[in-house]
């Protein structure tokens, strides 16, 4: 029903947000390592 759709959308958006944050941290970490090696 309607409720299930909202719940699924919330779960999906949460997953996407967590993934983006993880990717951002990973990229920032890699960039930091590259800069510190110089």
N, CA, C, O and CB atoms as a CASP TS submission, in Angstrom:
PFRMAT TS
TARGET T0000
AUTHOR 0000-0000-0000
METHOD Language model
MODEL 1
PARENT N/A
ATOM      1  N   UNK     1       0.817  -1.209   0.000  1.00  0.00           N
ATOM      2  CA  UNK     1       0.000   0.000   0.000  1.00  0.00           C
ATOM      3  C   UNK     1       0.851   1.258   0.000  1.00  0.00           C
ATOM      4  O   UNK     1       2.046   1.232  -0.295  1.00  0.00           O
ATOM      5  CB  UNK     1      -0.924   0.006   1.198  1.00  0.00           C
ATOM      6  N   UNK     2       0.196   2.358   0.340  1.00  0.00           N
ATOM      7  CA  UNK     2       0.846   3.666   0.338  1.00  0.00           C
ATOM      8  C   UNK     2       1.956   3.736   1.385  1.00  0.00           C
ATOM      9  O   UNK     2       3.045   4.243   1.115  1.00  0.00           O
ATOM     10  CB  UNK     2      -0.182   4.768   0.590  1.00  0.00           C
ATOM     11  N   UNK     3       1.667   3.222   2.583  1.00  0.00           N
ATOM     12  CA  UNK     3       2.633   3.246   3.683  1.00  0.00           C
ATOM     13  C   UNK     3       3.913   2.490   3.322  1.00  0.00           C
ATOM     14  O   UNK     3       5.020   2.956   3.592  1.00  0.00           O
ATOM     15  CB  UNK     3       2.011   2.644   4.945  1.00  0.00           C
ATOM     16  N   UNK     4       3.745   1.325   2.712  1.00  0.00           N
ATOM     17  CA  UNK     4       4.903   0.497   2.351  1.00  0.00           C
ATOM     18  C   UNK     4       5.797   1.227   1.345  1.00  0.00           C
ATOM     19  O   UNK     4       7.023   1.127   1.390  1.00  0.00           O
ATOM     20  CB  UNK     4       4.438  -0.859   1.765  1.00  0.00           C
ATOM     21  N   UNK     5       5.150   1.961   0.439  1.00  0.00           N
ATOM     22  CA  UNK     5       5.918   2.662  -0.588  1.00  0.00           C
ATOM     23  C   UNK     5       6.788   3.747   0.055  1.00  0.00           C
ATOM     24  O   UNK     5       7.954   3.917  -0.303  1.00  0.00           O
ATOM     25  CB  UNK     5       4.971   3.282  -1.648  1.00  0.00           C
ATOM     26  N   UNK     6       6.207   4.471   0.999  1.00  0.00           N
ATOM     27  CA  UNK     6       6.953   5.532   1.694  1.00  0.00           C
ATOM     28  C   UNK     6       8.102   4.923   2.484  1.00  0.00           C
ATOM     29  O   UNK     6       9.215   5.450   2.490  1.00  0.00           O
ATOM     30  CB  UNK     6       6.021   6.343   2.637  1.00  0.00           C
ATOM     31  N   UNK     7       7.822   3.807   3.150  1.00  0.00           N
ATOM     32  CA  UNK     7       8.860   3.149   3.955  1.00  0.00           C
ATOM     33  C   UNK     7      10.003   2.686   3.061  1.00  0.00           C
ATOM     34  O   UNK     7      11.172   2.823   3.420  1.00  0.00           O
ATOM     35  CB  UNK     7       8.271   1.948   4.739  1.00  0.00           C
ATOM     36  N   UNK     8       9.668   2.141   1.904  1.00  0.00           N
ATOM     37  CA  UNK     8      10.695   1.670   0.969  1.00  0.00           C
ATOM     38  C   UNK     8      11.513   2.853   0.446  1.00  0.00           C
ATOM     39  O   UNK     8      12.733   2.763   0.300  1.00  0.00           O
ATOM     40  CB  UNK     8      10.048   0.895  -0.212  1.00  0.00           C
ATOM     41  N   UNK     9      10.827   3.953   0.169  1.00  0.00           N
ATOM     42  CA  UNK     9      11.505   5.143  -0.342  1.00  0.00           C
ATOM     43  C   UNK     9      12.457   5.701   0.707  1.00  0.00           C
ATOM     44  O   UNK     9      13.574   6.103   0.384  1.00  0.00           O
ATOM     45  CB  UNK     9      10.483   6.215  -0.761  1.00  0.00           C
ATOM     46  N   UNK    10      12.016   5.726   1.964  1.00  0.00           N
ATOM     47  CA  UNK    10      12.863   6.219   3.053  1.00  0.00           C
ATOM     48  C   UNK    10      14.092   5.337   3.211  1.00  0.00           C
ATOM     49  O   UNK    10      15.206   5.837   3.365  1.00  0.00           O
ATOM     50  CB  UNK    10      12.074   6.274   4.374  1.00  0.00           C
ATOM     51  N   UNK    11      13.889   4.025   3.174  1.00  0.00           N
ATOM     52  CA  UNK    11      15.006   3.088   3.328  1.00  0.00           C
ATOM     53  C   UNK    11      15.993   3.274   2.177  1.00  0.00           C
ATOM     54  O   UNK    11      17.206   3.262   2.382  1.00  0.00           O
ATOM     55  CB  UNK    11      14.495   1.617   3.379  1.00  0.00           C
ATOM     56  N   UNK    12      15.464   3.446   0.965  1.00  0.00           N
ATOM     57  CA  UNK    12      16.316   3.616  -0.209  1.00  0.00           C
ATOM     58  C   UNK    12      17.106   4.917  -0.131  1.00  0.00           C
ATOM     59  O   UNK    12      18.303   4.940  -0.417  1.00  0.00           O
ATOM     60  CB  UNK    12      15.475   3.588  -1.487  1.00  0.00           C
ATOM     61  N   UNK    13      16.431   6.008   0.258  1.00  0.00           N
ATOM     62  CA  UNK    13      17.111   7.302   0.352  1.00  0.00           C
ATOM     63  C   UNK    13      18.188   7.264   1.426  1.00  0.00           C
ATOM     64  O   UNK    13      19.256   7.854   1.263  1.00  0.00           O
ATOM     65  CB  UNK    13      16.102   8.425   0.654  1.00  0.00           C
ATOM     66  N   UNK    14      17.904   6.562   2.532  1.00  0.00           N
ATOM     67  CA  UNK    14      18.899   6.426   3.599  1.00  0.00           C
ATOM     68  C   UNK    14      20.126   5.691   3.076  1.00  0.00           C
ATOM     69  O   UNK    14      21.261   6.077   3.356  1.00  0.00           O
ATOM     70  CB  UNK    14      18.301   5.679   4.816  1.00  0.00           C
ATOM     71  N   UNK    15      19.883   4.615   2.304  1.00  0.00           N
ATOM     72  CA  UNK    15      20.969   3.827   1.737  1.00  0.00           C
ATOM     73  C   UNK    15      21.819   4.677   0.792  1.00  0.00           C
ATOM     74  O   UNK    15      23.048   4.605   0.814  1.00  0.00           O
ATOM     75  CB  UNK    15      20.412   2.601   0.997  1.00  0.00           C
ATOM     76  N   UNK    16      21.151   5.483  -0.039  1.00  0.00           N
ATOM     77  CA  UNK    16      21.863   6.341  -0.993  1.00  0.00           C
ATOM     78  C   UNK    16      22.706   7.379  -0.256  1.00  0.00           C
ATOM     79  O   UNK    16      23.855   7.631  -0.619  1.00  0.00           O
ATOM     80  CB  UNK    16      20.866   7.041  -1.942  1.00  0.00           C
ATOM     81  N   UNK    17      22.115   7.983   0.794  1.00  0.00           N
ATOM     82  CA  UNK    17      22.831   9.013   1.561  1.00  0.00           C
ATOM     83  C   UNK    17      24.065   8.411   2.225  1.00  0.00           C
ATOM     84  O   UNK    17      25.146   9.000   2.187  1.00  0.00           O
ATOM     85  CB  UNK    17      21.904   9.649   2.629  1.00  0.00           C
ATOM     86  N   UNK    18      23.903   7.243   2.830  1.00  0.00           N
ATOM     87  CA  UNK    18      25.036   6.582   3.495  1.00  0.00           C
ATOM     88  C   UNK    18      26.124   6.260   2.468  1.00  0.00           C
ATOM     89  O   UNK    18      27.313   6.425   2.740  1.00  0.00           O
ATOM     90  CB  UNK    18      24.570   5.282   4.220  1.00  0.00           C
ATOM     91  N   UNK    19      25.708   5.800   1.291  1.00  0.00           N
ATOM     92  CA  UNK    19      26.661   5.470   0.235  1.00  0.00           C
ATOM     93  C   UNK    19      27.433   6.698  -0.232  1.00  0.00           C
ATOM     94  O   UNK    19      28.645   6.642  -0.443  1.00  0.00           O
ATOM     95  CB  UNK    19      25.940   4.833  -0.942  1.00  0.00           C
ATOM     96  N   UNK    20      26.713   7.811  -0.393  1.00  0.00           N
ATOM     97  CA  UNK    20      27.372   9.046  -0.830  1.00  0.00           C
ATOM     98  C   UNK    20      28.360   9.537   0.211  1.00  0.00           C
ATOM     99  O   UNK    20      29.468   9.958  -0.122  1.00  0.00           O
ATOM    100  CB  UNK    20      26.337  10.133  -1.119  1.00  0.00           C
ATOM    101  N   UNK    21      27.954   9.483   1.478  1.00  0.00           N
ATOM    102  CA  UNK    21      28.846   9.921   2.561  1.00  0.00           C
ATOM    103  C   UNK    21      30.097   9.038   2.589  1.00  0.00           C
ATOM    104  O   UNK    21      31.213   9.536   2.735  1.00  0.00           O
ATOM    105  CB  UNK    21      28.113   9.873   3.940  1.00  0.00           C
ATOM    106  N   UNK    22      29.901   7.730   2.450  1.00  0.00           N
ATOM    107  CA  UNK    22      31.024   6.798   2.456  1.00  0.00           C
ATOM    108  C   UNK    22      31.970   7.074   1.295  1.00  0.00           C
ATOM    109  O   UNK    22      33.190   7.049   1.454  1.00  0.00           O
ATOM    110  CB  UNK    22      30.522   5.357   2.394  1.00  0.00           C
ATOM    111  N   UNK    23      31.396   7.335   0.133  1.00  0.00           N
ATOM    112  CA  UNK    23      32.211   7.623  -1.049  1.00  0.00           C
ATOM    113  C   UNK    23      32.994   8.918  -0.856  1.00  0.00           C
ATOM    114  O   UNK    23      34.172   9.006  -1.202  1.00  0.00           O
ATOM    115  CB  UNK    23      31.327   7.717  -2.308  1.00  0.00           C
ATOM    116  N   UNK    24      32.313   9.930  -0.293  1.00  0.00           N
ATOM    117  CA  UNK    24      32.948  11.230  -0.051  1.00  0.00           C
ATOM    118  C   UNK    24      34.126  11.085   0.904  1.00  0.00           C
ATOM    119  O   UNK    24      35.198  11.643   0.669  1.00  0.00           O
ATOM    120  CB  UNK    24      31.928  12.235   0.517  1.00  0.00           C
ATOM    121  N   UNK    25      33.921  10.329   1.988  1.00  0.00           N
ATOM    122  CA  UNK    25      34.987  10.106   2.973  1.00  0.00           C
ATOM    123  C   UNK    25      36.147   9.343   2.322  1.00  0.00           C
ATOM    124  O   UNK    25      37.314   9.666   2.545  1.00  0.00           O
ATOM    125  CB  UNK    25      34.443   9.322   4.207  1.00  0.00           C
ATOM    126  N   UNK    26      35.812   8.323   1.512  1.00  0.00           N
ATOM    127  CA  UNK    26      36.834   7.514   0.852  1.00  0.00           C
ATOM    128  C   UNK    26      37.688   8.368  -0.089  1.00  0.00           C
ATOM    129  O   UNK    26      38.916   8.283  -0.073  1.00  0.00           O
ATOM    130  CB  UNK    26      36.181   6.361   0.075  1.00  0.00           C
ATOM    131  N   UNK    27      37.030   9.186  -0.904  1.00  0.00           N
ATOM    132  CA  UNK    27      37.748  10.042  -1.851  1.00  0.00           C
ATOM    133  C   UNK    27      38.606  11.060  -1.099  1.00  0.00           C
ATOM    134  O   UNK    27      39.760  11.291  -1.459  1.00  0.00           O
ATOM    135  CB  UNK    27      36.756  10.767  -2.795  1.00  0.00           C
ATOM    136  N   UNK    28      38.036  11.668  -0.049  1.00  0.00           N
ATOM    137  CA  UNK    28      38.783  12.644   0.737  1.00  0.00           C
ATOM    138  C   UNK    28      40.002  12.013   1.381  1.00  0.00           C
ATOM    139  O   UNK    28      41.067  12.625   1.459  1.00  0.00           O
ATOM    140  CB  UNK    28      37.893  13.260   1.804  1.00  0.00           C
ATOM    141  N   UNK    29      39.833  10.770   1.844  1.00  0.00           N
ATOM    142  CA  UNK    29      40.935  10.040   2.475  1.00  0.00           C
ATOM    143  C   UNK    29      42.048   9.767   1.471  1.00  0.00           C
ATOM    144  O   UNK    29      43.231   9.919   1.777  1.00  0.00           O
ATOM    145  CB  UNK    29      40.432   8.719   3.079  1.00  0.00           C
ATOM    146  N   UNK    30      41.649   9.360   0.265  1.00  0.00           N
ATOM    147  CA  UNK    30      42.630   9.076  -0.786  1.00  0.00           C
ATOM    148  C   UNK    30      43.389  10.344  -1.167  1.00  0.00           C
ATOM    149  O   UNK    30      44.608  10.314  -1.335  1.00  0.00           O
ATOM    150  CB  UNK    30      41.936   8.475  -2.028  1.00  0.00           C
ATOM    151  N   UNK    31      42.673  11.453  -1.303  1.00  0.00           N
ATOM    152  CA  UNK    31      43.292  12.727  -1.678  1.00  0.00           C
ATOM    153  C   UNK    31      44.270  13.160  -0.594  1.00  0.00           C
ATOM    154  O   UNK    31      45.360  13.651  -0.889  1.00  0.00           O
ATOM    155  CB  UNK    31      42.215  13.822  -1.906  1.00  0.00           C
ATOM    156  N   UNK    32      43.873  12.974   0.666  1.00  0.00           N
ATOM    157  CA  UNK    32      44.740  13.349   1.788  1.00  0.00           C
ATOM    158  C   UNK    32      46.052  12.568   1.726  1.00  0.00           C
ATOM    159  O   UNK    32      47.127  13.134   1.923  1.00  0.00           O
ATOM    160  CB  UNK    32      44.026  13.096   3.141  1.00  0.00           C
ATOM    161  N   UNK    33      45.959  11.267   1.454  1.00  0.00           N
ATOM    162  CA  UNK    33      47.151  10.420   1.383  1.00  0.00           C
ATOM    163  C   UNK    33      48.056  10.887   0.234  1.00  0.00           C
ATOM    164  O   UNK    33      49.274  10.966   0.391  1.00  0.00           O
ATOM    165  CB  UNK    33      46.753   8.925   1.193  1.00  0.00           C
ATOM    166  N   UNK    34      47.454  11.192  -0.913  1.00  0.00           N
ATOM    167  CA  UNK    34      48.244  11.642  -2.064  1.00  0.00           C
ATOM    168  C   UNK    34      48.974  12.935  -1.741  1.00  0.00           C
ATOM    169  O   UNK    34      50.143  13.090  -2.095  1.00  0.00           O
ATOM    170  CB  UNK    34      47.347  11.838  -3.296  1.00  0.00           C
ATOM    171  N   UNK    35      48.300  13.865  -1.073  1.00  0.00           N
ATOM    172  CA  UNK    35      48.911  15.152  -0.741  1.00  0.00           C
ATOM    173  C   UNK    35      50.023  14.981   0.281  1.00  0.00           C
ATOM    174  O   UNK    35      51.055  15.644   0.187  1.00  0.00           O
ATOM    175  CB  UNK    35      47.857  16.124  -0.211  1.00  0.00           C
ATOM    176  N   UNK    36      49.827  14.101   1.255  1.00  0.00           N
ATOM    177  CA  UNK    36      50.827  13.924   2.316  1.00  0.00           C
ATOM    178  C   UNK    36      52.089  13.242   1.778  1.00  0.00           C
ATOM    179  O   UNK    36      53.170  13.421   2.338  1.00  0.00           O
ATOM    180  CB  UNK    36      50.235  13.098   3.477  1.00  0.00           C
ATOM    181  N   UNK    37      51.962  12.464   0.701  1.00  0.00           N
ATOM    182  CA  UNK    37      53.133  11.792   0.126  1.00  0.00           C
ATOM    183  C   UNK    37      54.055  12.798  -0.548  1.00  0.00           C
ATOM    184  O   UNK    37      55.262  12.569  -0.635  1.00  0.00           O
ATOM    185  CB  UNK    37      52.698  10.716  -0.883  1.00  0.00           C
ATOM    186  N   UNK    38      53.504  13.906  -1.025  1.00  0.00           N
ATOM    187  CA  UNK    38      54.314  14.973  -1.611  1.00  0.00           C
ATOM    188  C   UNK    38      54.976  15.710  -0.473  1.00  0.00           C
ATOM    189  O   UNK    38      55.720  16.663  -0.703  1.00  0.00           O
ATOM    190  CB  UNK    38      53.458  15.944  -2.497  1.00  0.00           C
TER
END
